[in-house]
Amino acid sequence: MRLTNSTTDENEYKKRISTKLGKKIQSLQFLPACLDGIQKDKTIEFQNQKLKTSYLIDIVHNLILKYYFKKENRYVLNAVVLKEKYGYLYNYYIKYLVANNVLRMVTNYKKGFTSRAYELNESIFKSKIKRHRNSDKTLIKKYKKKIFDTIEDFSDSTNSLIELGIREKLISDLFDVEIQYERSIFYLNSIKQDIDIYNRNSYSVEAINDKHIFYHFDSYGRMHTNFTILKAFIRKNCLLIDGEETLEIDIKNSQPLFLCKLISDSGTNWVKKDEFEFFKQLTINGTYYEYMMEVIGEKERNKVKEITYKVLFGRNASNSKADKFFASAFPSIHTFIKLYKKEYGDYRVLSYDLQKAESNLIYNKIIKKIMILHPDIKMLTVHDSIIYPRKYKDIVTDFFNSEMKLEFNLI
């Protein structure tokens, strides 16, 4: 389904994106120490073949980026995709990286059983990773093409829960977000944190500042972008939209709240009524995590959130401390969680269903109404939250709260 209204026709967002991409001549990329120096030459000789150094850097950059997103150093490299992007010599690029100890094969191809998988040398993540401005014209052209192809790849509603017109607007709006670069970097340099988190955030800050936007829509209704991996302080204090200060509004204790709705909609008899009503009161009021902090005796909210996510998204092993904590507070709801996963035969099904419900509310209800009635309001999403210009606070808050009331039957 494509959204249309009196001020925004179905092609306008694509035109805006095309205009914003028109002047792009470089891509900001990771350059690990093990490859530093090859960028000085356009090509490099390997096994009697001339390889483009820009392609080698691009391959490694994308693998590093995936690692920082997924925190998993394992990559199944699709030959069809590699050939389409890097040409008929694609296999030589991979061989070069293996021969130079940048990549290592961890699983060989076995027809009908396993795909060929690789991992990056661990030293890459422990060494300084520089930045490289890749100006290869072919790669820039393919980057621009991918921006549009990604939209069209999900034109079928079975592939994405977010309606096409909404996706087009959100992608277009990404290019109008500015970041206070020096303030963001100063903040990152002033706090102690995991080196991977630092690298991921610093690159995202630099990429946003450079207008090198990347995004991905997953199959469960979430939109992943440069912005979704930013530290909360930067999101809340360092982002501007069209030069305007921004505000962020979010769903309090989102995943427990949607679990509450799922239990209610299921009509289950597995959950005790009094226990459910108390759980509902906590999640509706946004005080679930605070309550669990008291139950567990934990002072840090993030640790309680981590415990809850382990219960909702994990395997619920009998010896799991997280499950024992949750079950001590909500025994019949814990039983529902386990039985729900068992009924569908996949422990991941609950996380998928909760994310789909969250996505449907944020994108197809709240954002959809705002963009139809106020198409000039530019927005940015971070899963269960919406970032918008401060001057629209009353409008966005009213839409957000009214849709929340409808979704959870609070009217």
NUROZA-210771 format. One record per residue (C-alpha): residue number from 0; residue in three letters; chain; x, y, z. Coordinates in Angstrom, 1 decimal, padded with zeros to 4 digits. Example, Ala and Ser with C-alpha at 12.3 -4.5 7.8 and 13.67 -1.06 7.14 Angstrom:
- 0_ALA_A_012.3_-004.5_007.8
- 1_SER_A_013.7_-001.1_007.1
END
This chain:
- 0_MET_A_000.0_000.0_000.0
- 1_ARG_A_001.3_003.4_-000.9
- 2_LEU_A_000.4_006.5_001.0
- 3_THR_A_-000.8_009.6_-000.9
- 4_ASN_A_-002.3_012.9_000.3
- 5_SER_A_-002.9_016.4_-001.1
- 6_THR_A_000.6_017.6_-000.6
- 7_THR_A_002.8_014.6_-001.2
- 8_ASP_A_002.4_012.4_-004.3
- 9_GLU_A_003.9_009.0_-004.6
- 10_ASN_A_007.1_010.2_-006.4
- 11_GLU_A_008.0_013.2_-004.3
- 12_TYR_A_010.1_011.3_-001.7
- 13_LYS_A_012.1_009.6_-004.4
- 14_LYS_A_012.8_012.9_-006.0
- 15_ARG_A_013.9_014.4_-002.7
- 16_ILE_A_016.3_011.4_-002.1
- 17_SER_A_017.6_011.6_-005.6
- 18_THR_A_018.4_015.3_-005.2
- 19_LYS_A_020.1_014.7_-001.9
- 20_LEU_A_022.2_012.0_-003.3
- 21_GLY_A_023.1_013.9_-006.5
- 22_LYS_A_026.2_015.6_-005.2
- 23_LYS_A_027.6_012.6_-003.4
- 24_ILE_A_031.0_011.7_-004.7
- 25_GLN_A_032.6_009.7_-001.8
- 26_SER_A_031.7_007.1_000.8
- 27_LEU_A_033.2_007.3_004.3
- 28_GLN_A_034.6_003.8_005.1
- 29_PHE_A_036.6_001.9_007.7
- 30_LEU_A_040.3_001.4_006.9
- 31_PRO_A_041.9_-001.2_009.2
- 32_ALA_A_045.6_-001.0_009.9
- 33_CYS_A_046.2_-004.2_007.9
- 34_LEU_A_045.1_-002.5_004.7
- 35_ASP_A_046.4_001.0_005.4
- 36_GLY_A_048.7_002.0_002.5
- 37_ILE_A_047.0_000.1_-000.4
- 38_GLN_A_044.7_003.1_-001.0
- 39_LYS_A_047.7_005.0_-002.5
- 40_ASP_A_047.4_002.9_-005.6
- 41_LYS_A_044.3_002.3_-007.7
- 42_THR_A_045.1_-001.3_-008.5
- 43_ILE_A_047.2_-004.1_-007.0
- 44_GLU_A_048.7_-007.2_-008.7
- 45_PHE_A_047.5_-010.6_-007.4
- 46_GLN_A_047.8_-013.9_-009.1
- 47_ASN_A_048.2_-012.3_-012.5
- 48_GLN_A_045.1_-010.1_-012.0
- 49_LYS_A_044.7_-006.4_-011.4
- 50_LEU_A_042.5_-005.8_-008.4
- 51_LYS_A_041.0_-002.4_-007.5
- 52_THR_A_042.1_-001.4_-004.1
- 53_SER_A_038.8_000.5_-003.6
- 54_TYR_A_037.0_-002.8_-003.9
- 55_LEU_A_039.2_-004.5_-001.3
- 56_ILE_A_038.6_-001.6_001.1
- 57_ASP_A_034.9_-001.7_000.4
- 58_ILE_A_034.6_-005.4_001.1
- 59_VAL_A_036.4_-005.2_004.5
- 60_HIS_A_034.5_-002.0_005.4
- 61_ASN_A_031.1_-003.7_005.0
- 62_LEU_A_032.2_-006.7_007.0
- 63_ILE_A_033.4_-004.5_009.8
- 64_LEU_A_030.1_-002.6_009.7
- 65_LYS_A_028.2_-005.9_010.0
- 66_TYR_A_030.3_-006.9_012.9
- 67_TYR_A_029.5_-003.7_014.8
- 68_PHE_A_025.8_-004.1_014.1
- 69_LYS_A_025.5_-007.8_014.9
- 70_LYS_A_028.5_-008.3_017.2
- 71_GLU_A_029.3_-011.5_015.3
- 72_ASN_A_032.5_-012.1_013.4
- 73_ARG_A_031.2_-014.6_010.9
- 74_TYR_A_030.2_-013.9_007.3
- 75_VAL_A_028.6_-016.1_004.6
- 76_LEU_A_029.7_-014.4_001.4
- 77_ASN_A_027.2_-014.8_-001.4
- 78_ALA_A_028.9_-015.4_-004.8
- 79_VAL_A_026.0_-013.9_-006.7
- 80_VAL_A_026.1_-010.7_-004.6
- 81_LEU_A_029.8_-010.4_-004.8
- 82_LYS_A_029.9_-010.8_-008.5
- 83_GLU_A_027.2_-008.2_-009.1
- 84_LYS_A_029.0_-005.6_-007.0
- 85_TYR_A_032.7_-006.4_-007.7
- 86_GLY_A_032.6_-008.1_-011.1
- 87_TYR_A_033.9_-011.4_-012.5
- 88_LEU_A_037.1_-011.2_-010.4
- 89_TYR_A_035.2_-011.2_-007.1
- 90_ASN_A_036.8_-014.5_-006.1
- 91_TYR_A_040.3_-013.0_-006.5
- 92_TYR_A_039.4_-010.2_-004.0
- 93_ILE_A_038.4_-012.8_-001.4
- 94_LYS_A_041.5_-014.9_-002.1
- 95_TYR_A_043.7_-011.8_-001.7
- 96_LEU_A_042.2_-011.0_001.7
- 97_VAL_A_042.7_-014.6_002.8
- 98_ALA_A_046.3_-014.7_001.5
- 99_ASN_A_047.1_-011.5_003.4
- 100_ASN_A_045.6_-012.7_006.6
- 101_VAL_A_042.7_-010.2_006.6
- 102_LEU_A_040.1_-012.9_006.2
- 103_ARG_A_040.1_-016.5_007.3
- 104_MET_A_037.8_-019.3_006.0
- 105_VAL_A_036.0_-021.0_008.9
- 106_THR_A_033.6_-023.2_007.0
- 107_ASN_A_034.1_-024.6_003.5
- 108_TYR_A_031.4_-025.1_001.0
- 109_LYS_A_029.7_-028.5_000.9
- 110_LYS_A_026.8_-028.8_-001.5
- 111_GLY_A_023.5_-029.3_000.3
- 112_PHE_A_025.1_-028.9_003.8
- 113_THR_A_027.2_-025.8_004.4
- 114_SER_A_028.0_-022.5_002.9
- 115_ARG_A_031.5_-021.0_002.7
- 116_ALA_A_031.9_-018.7_005.7
- 117_TYR_A_034.7_-016.4_006.8
- 118_GLU_A_035.8_-014.3_009.7
- 119_LEU_A_037.9_-011.2_010.0
- 120_ASN_A_041.3_-011.3_011.7
- 121_GLU_A_040.6_-010.4_015.4
- 122_SER_A_043.5_-008.1_015.4
- 123_ILE_A_041.5_-005.7_013.2
- 124_PHE_A_039.2_-004.9_016.1
- 125_LYS_A_042.0_-004.4_018.6
- 126_SER_A_044.0_-002.0_016.4
- 127_LYS_A_043.3_001.5_015.3
- 128_ILE_A_040.8_001.7_012.5
- 129_LYS_A_041.2_004.7_010.3
- 130_ARG_A_038.7_006.3_007.9
- 131_HIS_A_039.0_006.3_004.1
- 132_ARG_A_037.0_008.4_001.6
- 133_ASN_A_036.3_005.9_-001.1
- 134_SER_A_035.6_007.9_-004.3
- 135_ASP_A_035.3_004.9_-006.7
- 136_LYS_A_032.7_006.0_-009.2
- 137_THR_A_031.3_002.5_-009.7
- 138_LEU_A_030.8_002.0_-006.0
- 139_ILE_A_029.2_005.4_-005.5
- 140_LYS_A_026.8_004.6_-008.4
- 141_LYS_A_025.9_001.3_-006.8
- 142_TYR_A_025.5_002.9_-003.4
- 143_LYS_A_022.9_005.4_-004.9
- 144_LYS_A_021.2_002.6_-006.7
- 145_LYS_A_021.0_000.5_-003.5
- 146_ILE_A_019.2_003.4_-001.8
- 147_PHE_A_016.3_003.0_-004.2
- 148_ASP_A_016.5_-000.8_-004.7
- 149_THR_A_016.1_-001.3_-000.9
- 150_ILE_A_012.9_000.7_-001.0
- 151_GLU_A_011.5_-001.3_-003.9
- 152_ASP_A_012.8_-004.7_-002.6
- 153_PHE_A_010.1_-004.3_000.1
- 154_SER_A_007.3_-003.0_-002.1
- 155_ASP_A_005.5_-006.2_-001.3
- 156_SER_A_003.8_-005.9_002.1
- 157_THR_A_004.6_-009.5_002.8
- 158_ASN_A_008.3_-008.5_003.0
- 159_SER_A_008.0_-005.6_005.3
- 160_LEU_A_005.5_-004.5_007.9
- 161_ILE_A_006.1_-000.8_007.2
- 162_GLU_A_004.1_000.6_004.3
- 163_LEU_A_006.0_001.7_001.3
- 164_GLY_A_005.1_005.4_001.5
- 165_ILE_A_006.2_005.6_005.1
- 166_ARG_A_009.5_004.0_004.3
- 167_GLU_A_010.1_006.5_001.5
- 168_LYS_A_009.4_009.4_003.8
- 169_LEU_A_011.6_008.1_006.6
- 170_ILE_A_014.6_007.5_004.2
- 171_SER_A_014.1_011.0_002.8
- 172_ASP_A_014.1_012.5_006.2
- 173_LEU_A_017.4_010.8_007.2
- 174_PHE_A_019.2_013.1_004.9
- 175_ASP_A_017.8_016.2_006.7
- 176_VAL_A_019.2_015.2_010.1
- 177_GLU_A_022.4_017.0_011.2
- 178_ILE_A_024.7_016.1_014.1
- 179_GLN_A_026.7_018.3_016.4
- 180_TYR_A_029.9_016.6_015.5
- 181_GLU_A_032.4_018.1_017.9
- 182_ARG_A_030.0_017.8_020.9
- 183_SER_A_029.3_014.1_020.0
- 184_ILE_A_033.0_013.2_019.6
- 185_PHE_A_033.9_015.0_022.9
- 186_TYR_A_031.2_013.0_024.7
- 187_LEU_A_032.5_009.7_023.2
- 188_ASN_A_036.0_010.5_024.2
- 189_SER_A_035.0_011.5_027.7
- 190_ILE_A_033.3_008.3_028.8
- 191_LYS_A_034.8_004.8_029.5
- 192_GLN_A_033.2_002.1_027.3
- 193_ASP_A_033.8_-001.0_025.2
- 194_ILE_A_036.1_-000.3_022.3
- 195_ASP_A_033.6_-001.9_019.8
- 196_ILE_A_030.8_000.4_021.1
- 197_TYR_A_033.2_003.4_020.7
- 198_ASN_A_034.2_002.5_017.2
- 199_ARG_A_030.6_001.9_016.1
- 200_ASN_A_029.4_005.2_017.6
- 201_SER_A_032.3_007.3_016.4
- 202_TYR_A_031.9_006.0_012.8
- 203_SER_A_028.2_006.6_012.9
- 204_VAL_A_028.8_010.2_014.1
- 205_GLU_A_031.3_010.7_011.3
- 206_ALA_A_029.1_009.1_008.7
- 207_ILE_A_026.1_011.2_009.6
- 208_ASN_A_028.2_014.3_009.6
- 209_ASP_A_029.4_013.3_006.1
- 210_LYS_A_025.9_012.6_004.9
- 211_HIS_A_026.8_009.0_004.3
- 212_ILE_A_023.5_007.5_005.3
- 213_PHE_A_022.9_003.8_005.6
- 214_TYR_A_019.8_001.9_006.6
- 215_HIS_A_018.2_-001.5_006.5
- 216_PHE_A_014.6_-002.7_007.0
- 217_ASP_A_014.4_-006.2_008.6
- 218_SER_A_011.7_-008.7_008.2
- 219_TYR_A_010.2_-007.9_011.7
- 220_GLY_A_009.4_-004.3_011.1
- 221_ARG_A_012.4_-002.5_012.4
- 222_MET_A_014.4_000.1_010.5
- 223_HIS_A_018.1_000.1_011.3
- 224_THR_A_020.2_003.2_010.5
- 225_ASN_A_023.3_005.2_011.5
- 226_PHE_A_021.1_006.7_014.2
- 227_THR_A_019.8_003.5_015.9
- 228_ILE_A_023.2_002.6_017.1
- 229_LEU_A_024.0_006.0_018.6
- 230_LYS_A_024.4_006.4_022.4
- 231_ALA_A_021.3_007.8_024.0
- 232_PHE_A_023.1_011.0_025.1
- 233_ILE_A_024.0_011.8_021.5
- 234_ARG_A_020.5_011.1_020.2
- 235_LYS_A_018.9_013.3_022.8
- 236_ASN_A_021.4_016.2_022.8
- 237_CYS_A_023.3_016.3_019.5
- 238_LEU_A_020.8_015.9_016.7
- 239_LEU_A_019.2_018.7_014.6
- 240_ILE_A_016.5_018.4_011.9
- 241_ASP_A_016.8_021.2_009.4
- 242_GLY_A_018.8_023.1_012.0
- 243_GLU_A_016.1_022.8_014.7
- 244_GLU_A_016.7_021.2_018.1
- 245_THR_A_015.0_017.9_018.5
- 246_LEU_A_013.0_015.9_021.1
- 247_GLU_A_012.6_012.2_021.5
- 248_ILE_A_009.4_010.4_022.6
- 249_ASP_A_009.3_006.7_023.2
- 250_ILE_A_007.2_003.8_024.5
- 251_LYS_A_008.1_003.2_028.1
- 252_ASN_A_009.1_-000.4_028.8
- 253_SER_A_008.1_-001.3_025.3
- 254_GLN_A_008.7_-005.0_025.1
- 255_PRO_A_007.0_-005.9_028.4
- 256_LEU_A_004.1_-003.6_027.4
- 257_PHE_A_003.6_-005.4_024.1
- 258_LEU_A_003.9_-008.7_026.0
- 259_CYS_A_001.0_-007.5_028.1
- 260_LYS_A_-001.0_-006.8_024.9
- 261_LEU_A_-000.1_-010.2_023.5
- 262_ILE_A_-001.3_-012.0_026.6
- 263_SER_A_-004.5_-010.0_026.6
- 264_ASP_A_-005.2_-010.6_022.8
- 265_SER_A_-004.4_-014.4_023.1
- 266_GLY_A_-007.3_-015.0_025.6
- 267_THR_A_-005.0_-017.4_027.4
- 268_ASN_A_-005.9_-019.2_030.6
- 269_TRP_A_-002.2_-019.8_031.4
- 270_VAL_A_-001.9_-016.4_033.2
- 271_LYS_A_-003.5_-015.7_036.6
- 272_LYS_A_-005.9_-012.8_036.5
- 273_ASP_A_-004.5_-010.9_039.5
- 274_GLU_A_-000.9_-011.3_038.4
- 275_PHE_A_-001.8_-010.1_034.9
- 276_GLU_A_-003.7_-007.0_036.1
- 277_PHE_A_-000.7_-006.0_038.3
- 278_PHE_A_001.7_-006.6_035.3
- 279_LYS_A_-000.6_-004.6_033.1
- 280_GLN_A_-000.7_-001.7_035.6
- 281_LEU_A_003.1_-001.6_035.8
- 282_THR_A_003.7_-001.7_032.0
- 283_ILE_A_000.9_000.8_031.2
- 284_ASN_A_002.4_003.2_033.8
- 285_GLY_A_005.9_002.6_032.5
- 286_THR_A_007.1_001.5_036.0
- 287_TYR_A_007.8_-002.2_035.2
- 288_TYR_A_011.6_-001.9_035.3
- 289_GLU_A_011.6_000.2_038.5
- 290_TYR_A_009.4_-002.5_040.2
- 291_MET_A_011.8_-005.3_039.0
- 292_MET_A_014.8_-003.3_040.4
- 293_GLU_A_013.2_-003.5_043.8
- 294_VAL_A_012.3_-007.2_043.5
- 295_ILE_A_015.8_-008.2_042.3
- 296_GLY_A_017.7_-005.7_044.5
- 297_GLU_A_019.4_-004.2_041.4
- 298_LYS_A_020.3_-000.5_041.3
- 299_GLU_A_021.0_-000.3_037.5
- 300_ARG_A_018.0_-000.1_035.3
- 301_ASN_A_019.9_-001.4_032.2
- 302_LYS_A_020.8_-004.6_034.0
- 303_VAL_A_017.1_-005.3_034.8
- 304_LYS_A_016.3_-004.5_031.2
- 305_GLU_A_019.0_-007.0_030.1
- 306_ILE_A_017.5_-009.7_032.5
- 307_THR_A_014.0_-009.1_031.0
- 308_TYR_A_015.3_-009.4_027.5
- 309_LYS_A_017.0_-012.6_028.2
- 310_VAL_A_013.7_-014.0_029.4
- 311_LEU_A_011.6_-012.7_026.5
- 312_PHE_A_014.1_-013.4_023.8
- 313_GLY_A_016.1_-016.4_025.2
- 314_ARG_A_015.7_-020.1_025.5
- 315_ASN_A_014.5_-020.0_029.1
- 316_ALA_A_016.9_-022.6_030.4
- 317_SER_A_016.0_-024.1_033.8
- 318_ASN_A_019.2_-022.9_035.4
- 319_SER_A_018.9_-019.3_034.0
- 320_LYS_A_019.3_-016.7_036.7
- 321_ALA_A_017.3_-014.2_034.6
- 322_ASP_A_014.4_-016.7_034.3
- 323_LYS_A_014.5_-017.4_038.1
- 324_PHE_A_014.3_-013.6_038.8
- 325_PHE_A_011.4_-013.1_036.4
- 326_ALA_A_009.5_-016.2_037.6
- 327_SER_A_009.8_-015.1_041.2
- 328_ALA_A_007.8_-011.9_040.4
- 329_PHE_A_005.5_-013.2_037.6
- 330_PRO_A_005.3_-017.0_037.7
- 331_SER_A_002.3_-017.6_035.5
- 332_ILE_A_003.5_-015.0_032.9
- 333_HIS_A_006.8_-016.8_032.9
- 334_THR_A_004.9_-020.0_032.2
- 335_PHE_A_003.0_-018.3_029.3
- 336_ILE_A_006.3_-017.2_027.8
- 337_LYS_A_007.7_-020.7_027.8
- 338_LEU_A_004.6_-022.3_026.5
- 339_TYR_A_004.1_-019.7_023.8
- 340_LYS_A_007.6_-020.4_022.4
- 341_LYS_A_007.1_-024.2_022.8
- 342_GLU_A_003.7_-024.0_020.9
- 343_TYR_A_005.4_-022.4_017.9
- 344_GLY_A_008.5_-024.6_018.1
- 345_ASP_A_010.9_-021.6_018.0
- 346_TYR_A_012.2_-019.7_021.0
- 347_ARG_A_012.7_-016.6_018.8
- 348_VAL_A_009.0_-016.3_017.9
- 349_LEU_A_008.1_-014.2_020.9
- 350_SER_A_010.7_-011.6_020.1
- 351_TYR_A_009.6_-011.5_016.5
- 352_ASP_A_005.9_-011.0_017.5
- 353_LEU_A_006.7_-008.3_020.0
- 354_GLN_A_008.9_-006.4_017.5
- 355_LYS_A_006.2_-006.7_014.8
- 356_ALA_A_003.5_-005.3_017.2
- 357_GLU_A_005.9_-002.4_018.2
- 358_SER_A_006.6_-001.6_014.5
- 359_ASN_A_003.0_-001.7_013.5
- 360_LEU_A_002.1_000.9_016.2
- 361_ILE_A_005.1_003.2_015.6
- 362_TYR_A_005.1_003.2_011.8
- 363_ASN_A_001.7_002.2_010.4
- 364_LYS_A_-000.3_004.1_013.0
- 365_ILE_A_001.5_007.0_014.8
- 366_ILE_A_003.9_008.0_012.0
- 367_LYS_A_001.3_007.3_009.3
- 368_LYS_A_-001.2_009.7_010.9
- 369_ILE_A_001.4_012.4_011.4
- 370_MET_A_002.6_012.3_007.9
- 371_ILE_A_-000.9_012.4_006.4
- 372_LEU_A_-002.1_015.3_008.5
- 373_HIS_A_001.3_017.1_008.9
- 374_PRO_A_003.5_016.1_006.0
- 375_ASP_A_006.0_018.8_006.7
- 376_ILE_A_007.1_017.2_010.0
- 377_LYS_A_010.3_015.4_009.5
- 378_MET_A_011.0_012.4_011.7
- 379_LEU_A_013.6_009.9_012.7
- 380_THR_A_012.9_006.6_014.4
- 381_VAL_A_014.9_004.5_016.8
- 382_HIS_A_012.8_001.3_017.1
- 383_ASP_A_010.3_002.3_019.8
- 384_SER_A_011.0_006.0_019.7
- 385_ILE_A_010.4_009.0_017.4
- 386_ILE_A_012.8_012.0_017.1
- 387_TYR_A_011.3_015.2_015.7
- 388_PRO_A_011.9_019.0_015.7
- 389_ARG_A_011.1_020.5_019.1
- 390_LYS_A_008.6_023.0_017.7
- 391_TYR_A_006.2_020.2_016.9
- 392_LYS_A_006.2_018.8_020.5
- 393_ASP_A_002.4_019.4_021.1
- 394_ILE_A_001.4_017.8_017.7
- 395_VAL_A_003.6_014.7_018.0
- 396_THR_A_002.8_014.2_021.7
- 397_ASP_A_-000.9_014.3_021.0
- 398_PHE_A_-000.7_011.8_018.2
- 399_PHE_A_001.6_009.6_020.1
- 400_ASN_A_-000.6_009.5_023.2
- 401_SER_A_-003.9_009.1_021.4
- 402_GLU_A_-002.6_006.1_019.4
- 403_MET_A_-001.2_004.6_022.6
- 404_LYS_A_-004.5_004.8_024.2
- 405_LEU_A_-006.3_003.2_021.3
- 406_GLU_A_-003.7_000.4_021.0
- 407_PHE_A_-003.9_-000.6_024.7
- 408_ASN_A_-007.6_000.1_025.2
- 409_LEU_A_-007.1_003.0_027.6
- 410_ILE_A_-010.0_005.1_026.4
END
